[in-house]
Amino acid sequence: MQITRQADYAVRAVLYLAKQNGAGRAPTSQIAREQRIPPSFLAKIVSQLSVAGMVQTSRGARGGVSLAREPKDISLLEVVEAIDGPITLNECVPDSSLCTFGDDCTVHGVWSDVQQKLVRELSLTSFADLMASRGGKRVLTPLAQ
């Protein structure tokens, strides 16, 4: 499974805004340049994040983008799903009737468990957590088995 490039850009944009530490709005041109996101892509991403209630936008000379909520209140899952939609490892996970093997499928349980753990991990990871990480090393405690 791989998230889309657009979701990766969205994560980078939200993380960038989180690191601004309430310093006001950041111009989209600045975000695009510093995060190496194509400006046309960023405009679409910002629009989707705004609809999802994660960022606020304003136009004009003092316009730009800012977080609509605190970094601790925005999860990695929210951002990814705002862009890519719900995470689904296999089409049979949300609807087991789509499996050609039905109740006899030996991997359905594995797909379901893995998806549940992934969604849980992403939902428990806030942008405040990401800012606290060091060099990609997690500062969070591992999830209980």
Secondary structure as GFF3:
##gff-version 3
##sequence-region A 1 145
A	DSSP	alpha_helix	5	19	.	.	.	ID=ss1
A	DSSP	alpha_helix	28	35	.	.	.	ID=ss2
A	DSSP	alpha_helix	39	51	.	.	.	ID=ss3
A	DSSP	beta_strand	55	58	.	.	.	ID=ss4
A	DSSP	beta_strand	64	67	.	.	.	ID=ss5
A	DSSP	three_ten_helix	71	73	.	.	.	ID=ss6
A	DSSP	alpha_helix	76	84	.	.	.	ID=ss7
A	DSSP	three_ten_helix	96	98	.	.	.	ID=ss8
A	DSSP	three_ten_helix	102	104	.	.	.	ID=ss9
A	DSSP	alpha_helix	108	124	.	.	.	ID=ss10
A	DSSP	alpha_helix	127	132	.	.	.	ID=ss11
###
